[in-house]
Amino acid sequence: MKNFINKYREFYFLLFLCIISLTLQAQQENEFTSSGNINSEEQAKTETSFIERFSIKQHKEEDFNAALGQKRYFRSYLNYDHKRIHFEMGAGPITQSSYLNPMVVDQLIGADARFEYALNKTFSLYAFGRFVSKSLNKKDFKSFYAVEPFFYNSEVGAGIKGSFNNLKIDLGTRTALDAPVNQVGPKTRINSSFSLEF
């Protein structure tokens, strides 16, 4: 049990911070509404019903890298949005092929969940987890994918992201859950991305 907790301590630490933040926010909102600063009519106008906070969407993620291969994730997911909280969970079929044999496509099933808490208008904390099944059409074909972070793998992660006008940043960690025992590289990686829109 100690090994399991030590292995995912970054994930649990960020999850703990999110829970503390949610508790403090709920307490502040309760004090604000009970102190009479907002009347019931204004609250009814701004408050959405519980059902309206949910939405169902579909999305196709697709990426190609000539040196590695290609991947596709046809994902249907359920969204929950309320004030600073965003939660989504989804599942769908995944197809991947490596540059070693691009004509042979590996078919898998993927499922994932993501929790996001907005600290302010610029920054938000997030935690996510993804499960990827074994190959549905080939045996022992997943070993190459587990070493390469470009492909979809079972993993957990957490981090912080921000958006400033046209600049977007993302900094976090991710841990591969199905990496081979004899893997040379680290199972936990620091993940960072910067993008600038013109």
ABEGO torsion letter per residue (X at the ends): XAAAAAAAAAAAAAAAAAAAAAAAAAAAAAAAAAAGABBAAAAAAABBBAAAABBBBBBBBBBBBAAAEBBBBBBBBBBBBBEABBBBBBBEBBBBBBAABAABBBBBBBBBBBBBBBABAABBBBBBBBBBBBBAABBGAAAAAAABAABBBBBBBBEBBBBBEABBBBBBBBBBAABBAABABBABBBBBBBBBBX
